[in-house]
Amino acid sequence: MTSSDVDEICRLKYRYLRTLDTKCWEDFEQCFVPEATGDYNGLVFADRAALVAYMRENIVEGMITLHQAHHPEITVEGDAATGHWYLQDKVIVEAFRFVLEGAAIYTDRYVRTPAGWRVAHTGYRRTYEMTWSMDDVPSLKINGPGSHTHA
């Protein structure tokens, strides 16, 4: 194991999260080997094609997602690696006035390919999940400098 292996795996995970949130589906697909599997808290995928198709069909325009993974614990053994990550995520669907916020622990497996490290399996188990209506949350408006009112 070299630190460059760990660095490359971290960059792969960050690319996975960025391309998911920006809906760059071709780049998202390239994060995985074709036979990659997924298990997101019981939502199971048998291969890359099924996983990517689901994300493409369900994370649509007008939906804002934020996925941040922290505190990686990565173990590399030759051309295979495992990783555990702490996830914080938020999903906002204004059309339905819906917000989901949660956290989870990702457990990933990676393989070294001629094109670099790729995901062989990804998935998480939720530690918590909250949902609410945007109608139940007061909006926040921040005024710029000089906009203070004095009594």
C-alpha positions in Angstrom: 0.0 0.0 0.0 1.2 3.4 -0.8 -0.1 6.8 0.2 -0.8 7.5 -3.5 -3.2 4.5 -3.5 -5.1 6.0 -0.6 -5.0 9.4 -2.3 -6.3 8.0 -5.5 -9.2 6.1 -3.8 -10.1 9.3 -1.9 -10.2 11.2 -5.2 -12.4 8.4 -6.7 -14.9 8.7 -3.8 -14.9 12.5 -4.1 -15.5 12.2 -7.9 -18.3 9.7 -7.2 -20.0 12.2 -4.9 -19.4 15.2 -7.1 -20.7 13.5 -10.3 -23.8 12.2 -8.4 -24.6 15.7 -7.1 -24.0 17.4 -10.5 -25.8 14.7 -12.4 -22.8 14.0 -14.7 -24.0 10.5 -15.4 -21.3 9.4 -17.9 -18.5 10.5 -15.4 -20.5 8.9 -12.5 -20.6 5.6 -14.5 -16.8 5.6 -15.0 -16.3 5.5 -11.2 -17.4 1.8 -11.3 -16.3 -1.5 -12.9 -19.1 -3.0 -15.0 -19.8 -5.7 -12.5 -20.0 -3.3 -9.5 -22.8 -3.9 -7.0 -24.5 -1.5 -4.6 -26.6 -1.7 -1.4 -27.9 1.6 -0.1 -29.6 0.6 3.1 -31.5 -2.2 1.4 -31.8 -0.7 -2.1 -29.7 -3.3 -3.9 -28.2 -3.2 -7.4 -26.7 -6.2 -9.2 -24.4 -4.2 -11.5 -23.2 -0.8 -12.6 -25.9 -0.4 -15.4 -28.7 -0.9 -12.9 -27.2 1.4 -10.3 -26.4 4.2 -12.8 -29.9 3.9 -14.4 -31.6 4.2 -11.1 -29.7 7.3 -10.1 -30.2 8.9 -13.5 -34.0 8.2 -13.4 -34.5 9.3 -9.8 -32.1 12.2 -9.2 -33.6 14.5 -11.7 -33.4 18.2 -12.7 -34.9 20.3 -10.0 -33.7 18.0 -7.3 -30.8 19.3 -5.2 -28.5 16.7 -3.6 -25.6 17.2 -1.3 -23.4 14.2 -0.4 -20.3 14.7 1.7 -18.1 11.8 2.8 -15.7 12.2 5.7 -13.2 10.4 7.8 -12.0 7.7 5.3 -10.6 4.5 6.7 -9.0 2.8 3.7 -7.1 -0.5 3.6 -5.2 -1.5 0.5 -4.1 -5.1 -0.2 -2.4 -5.3 -3.6 -5.0 -4.5 -6.3 -8.0 -4.5 -3.9 -9.0 -2.1 -1.2 -11.8 -1.5 1.3 -13.0 1.8 2.6 -15.4 3.0 5.3 -16.6 6.6 5.1 -19.0 8.7 7.2 -21.7 10.2 5.0 -23.8 13.3 5.5 -26.4 14.0 2.9 -29.3 16.2 2.1 -31.9 16.0 -0.6 -34.2 19.0 -1.5 -37.1 18.6 -3.8 -38.7 22.1 -4.0 -41.5 20.9 -6.3 -42.8 18.6 -3.5 -41.6 21.0 -0.7 -39.6 18.0 0.6 -36.3 17.8 2.4 -34.4 14.7 3.6 -31.3 14.9 5.7 -29.3 12.1 7.1 -26.1 10.3 7.8 -24.7 6.8 7.1 -21.6 4.7 7.1 -20.4 3.7 3.7 -18.6 0.4 3.2 -16.9 0.2 -0.2 -14.7 -2.2 -2.1 -12.3 -1.0 -4.8 -10.2 -2.7 -7.4 -7.2 -1.4 -9.3 -7.8 -1.4 -13.1 -5.6 -0.3 -16.0 -7.6 3.0 -15.8 -7.0 3.4 -12.1 -9.0 2.6 -9.0 -12.7 1.9 -9.5 -15.6 1.0 -7.2 -16.4 -2.8 -7.1 -19.1 -2.4 -4.4 -20.6 0.6 -2.6 -23.3 1.0 -0.1 -24.3 2.3 3.3 -26.3 1.8 6.4 -28.1 4.8 7.7 -27.3 6.1 11.2 -30.3 8.5 11.0 -32.7 10.1 8.5 -35.0 13.0 8.9 -37.6 14.3 6.5 -39.7 17.4 6.6 -41.8 19.7 4.6 -40.3 23.0 3.5 -43.6 24.6 4.6 -42.8 23.7 8.2 -39.4 25.4 8.2 -39.1 29.2 8.4 -37.1 30.6 5.6 -33.8 32.4 6.2 -32.9 35.6 4.5 -29.5 37.1 5.0 -29.1 40.8 4.2 -25.9 42.2 2.9 -23.7 44.9 4.6 -25.4 48.2 5.1 -28.9 46.8 5.1 -29.4 46.9 8.9 -32.4 48.8 10.2 -32.1 50.8 13.4 -35.0 51.5 15.7 
